[in-house]
Amino acid sequence: MVRKPNCKEVILDAAEAVVMEMGAVHMSLDVVARKARVSKGGLMYHFTTKKSLLKAMIERLVKQYYKDRAVVLEKIKEGKGRLLKAGILTALAPDKKRDRMGLSILVVAAHDPELLKSLKDAHRDHLNELTGSGLTLERAAVISLASDGLMLSEMLGFSPYSLAQKKNIKDTMIRMIEELESAA
């Protein structure tokens, strides 16, 4: 039996498509409703404002990150640096859609920082995971921040690194985590 798609998910899919085509700045509820093939009233039943729709899109991005990380986690052997390794491998995996969506949403969030709450919460949770992992917090944080910087430079389109260099940087981060595991 084929399950009927959840209306909220259909709207979020349409909103993502609109953001990919036009950018979040130009996204409107009317355009998303047309793309989702729902009435504007039907869209507004789930998302009363553009801000609430953007918030849900960001929350969806965060949830997707955790799903992707869970898949990567299954492939990593036990160890104190397991979550940090999985986070780096997930964050630095090439994903043009995530990068474009993230960049477009960051542009809008620059005008409304409240939209970043779920990202801030995820970052805080990540810090708590690092703190509880048994790794030296400061060194683990330095590696995590390096990963964040590389991911952000990719997202913003100004990373000067070749694919081979990025792979080497990622491999170096993983080796540094393994050194931290040995030292802890």
C-alpha positions as CSV (number, residue, x, y, z in Angstrom):
1,M,0.0,0.0,0.0
2,V,1.4,3.4,-1.0
3,R,1.2,6.0,1.8
4,K,-0.2,9.4,1.0
5,P,2.5,12.1,1.5
6,N,2.1,14.2,4.6
7,C,0.8,17.6,3.6
8,K,3.3,19.4,5.8
9,E,6.2,17.4,4.2
10,V,4.8,18.3,0.7
11,I,4.8,22.0,1.6
12,L,8.3,21.7,3.0
13,D,9.5,19.9,-0.1
14,A,7.9,22.7,-2.2
15,A,9.5,25.4,-0.1
16,E,12.9,23.8,-0.5
17,A,12.4,23.7,-4.2
18,V,11.5,27.4,-4.2
19,V,14.5,28.3,-2.1
20,M,16.7,26.3,-4.5
21,E,15.2,28.2,-7.5
22,M,14.8,31.7,-6.1
23,G,16.5,31.9,-2.7
24,A,14.8,32.3,0.7
25,V,14.7,36.1,0.4
26,H,12.3,35.8,-2.6
27,M,10.3,32.9,-1.2
28,S,6.6,33.8,-0.5
29,L,3.7,31.8,0.8
30,D,1.9,32.3,-2.5
31,V,4.7,30.8,-4.5
32,V,5.2,27.9,-2.1
33,A,1.4,27.1,-2.1
34,R,1.4,27.0,-5.9
35,K,4.5,24.8,-6.0
36,A,3.0,22.4,-3.4
37,R,-0.4,22.5,-5.2
38,V,-2.2,23.5,-2.1
39,S,-4.4,26.5,-1.4
40,K,-2.7,29.3,0.5
41,G,-5.2,28.6,3.3
42,G,-4.1,25.0,3.4
43,L,-0.4,26.1,3.6
44,M,-1.3,28.7,6.3
45,Y,-3.0,26.0,8.3
46,H,0.5,24.5,8.8
47,F,2.7,27.6,8.5
48,T,1.0,30.8,9.4
49,T,3.9,33.0,8.3
50,K,7.0,32.9,6.1
51,K,9.0,32.9,9.3
52,S,7.3,29.8,10.6
53,L,7.9,28.1,7.3
54,L,11.6,29.1,7.3
55,K,11.9,27.9,10.9
56,A,10.4,24.5,10.0
57,M,12.8,24.3,7.0
58,I,15.8,24.9,9.3
59,E,14.5,22.3,11.8
60,R,14.2,19.9,8.9
61,L,17.8,20.6,7.9
62,V,19.0,19.9,11.5
63,K,16.9,16.7,11.7
64,Q,18.4,15.6,8.3
65,Y,21.9,16.2,9.6
66,Y,21.2,14.0,12.6
67,K,19.8,11.2,10.4
68,D,22.8,11.4,8.1
69,R,25.1,11.4,11.1
70,A,23.4,8.3,12.5
71,V,24.1,6.5,9.2
72,V,27.8,7.5,9.4
73,L,27.9,6.5,13.1
74,E,27.0,2.9,12.3
75,K,30.2,2.6,10.3
76,I,32.5,4.0,13.0
77,K,34.0,1.7,15.6
78,E,33.4,2.5,19.3
79,G,35.6,5.1,20.9
80,K,35.5,8.4,22.7
81,G,35.8,10.4,19.5
82,R,33.1,8.5,17.6
83,L,30.5,11.2,17.7
84,L,33.0,13.9,16.7
85,K,34.3,11.8,13.8
86,A,30.8,11.1,12.6
87,G,29.9,14.8,12.9
88,I,32.9,15.8,10.8
89,L,32.4,13.2,8.2
90,T,28.7,14.2,7.9
91,A,29.3,18.0,7.9
92,L,32.1,17.7,5.3
93,A,30.3,15.3,3.0
94,P,29.7,17.0,-0.3
95,D,26.0,18.1,-0.4
96,K,25.2,20.9,-2.9
97,K,21.5,21.0,-1.8
98,R,22.4,21.4,1.9
99,D,25.0,24.1,1.1
100,R,22.6,26.1,-1.1
101,M,19.7,25.7,1.3
102,G,21.9,26.6,4.3
103,L,23.4,29.7,2.6
104,S,20.0,31.0,1.4
105,I,18.5,30.5,4.9
106,L,21.5,32.1,6.6
107,V,21.0,35.2,4.4
108,V,17.4,35.5,5.6
109,A,18.4,34.7,9.2
110,A,20.9,37.5,9.2
111,H,17.8,39.8,9.3
112,D,16.0,37.6,11.9
113,P,18.5,35.8,14.2
114,E,15.6,34.1,16.0
115,L,15.4,31.8,13.0
116,L,18.7,30.3,14.0
117,K,17.4,28.9,17.3
118,S,17.3,25.3,16.2
119,L,20.8,25.6,14.8
120,K,22.0,27.2,18.0
121,D,20.3,24.4,20.0
122,A,22.0,21.7,17.8
123,H,25.4,23.4,18.2
124,R,24.9,23.5,22.0
125,D,23.9,19.8,22.0
126,H,27.0,19.0,20.0
127,L,29.1,20.8,22.6
128,N,27.5,18.8,25.3
129,E,28.2,15.6,23.4
130,L,31.9,16.7,23.2
131,T,32.0,17.5,26.9
132,G,30.5,14.1,27.7
133,S,32.6,12.1,25.3
134,G,35.7,11.9,27.5
135,L,37.9,13.8,25.0
136,T,39.7,16.9,26.1
137,L,37.1,19.5,25.4
138,E,39.4,22.3,24.2
139,R,41.1,20.1,21.6
140,A,37.9,18.4,20.5
141,A,36.4,21.9,20.1
142,V,39.3,23.1,18.0
143,I,38.8,20.2,15.6
144,S,35.1,20.8,15.6
145,L,35.5,24.5,14.9
146,A,38.0,23.7,12.1
147,S,35.3,21.5,10.5
148,D,32.7,24.2,10.9
149,G,35.0,26.7,9.2
150,L,35.7,24.4,6.3
151,M,32.0,23.6,5.9
152,L,31.0,27.3,6.1
153,S,33.7,28.3,3.5
154,E,32.3,25.6,1.2
155,M,28.8,26.9,1.7
156,L,29.8,30.5,1.1
157,G,31.7,29.4,-2.0
158,F,35.1,30.7,-1.1
159,S,37.0,27.6,0.0
160,P,40.4,27.7,-1.7
161,Y,40.9,23.9,-1.3
162,S,40.9,21.3,-4.0
163,L,39.0,18.0,-3.5
164,A,42.3,16.3,-2.7
165,Q,43.2,19.0,-0.1
166,K,39.8,18.8,1.5
167,K,40.1,15.0,1.8
168,N,43.5,15.4,3.4
169,I,42.2,18.0,5.8
170,K,39.3,15.8,6.8
171,D,41.7,12.8,7.2
172,T,44.0,14.9,9.3
173,M,41.0,15.9,11.6
174,I,40.1,12.2,12.0
175,R,43.8,11.3,12.9
176,M,43.8,14.2,15.4
177,I,40.7,12.7,17.0
178,E,42.3,9.3,17.2
179,E,45.3,10.9,18.9
180,L,43.0,12.5,21.4
181,E,41.3,9.2,22.0
182,S,44.8,7.6,22.7
183,A,45.7,10.4,25.1
184,A,42.4,10.4,27.0
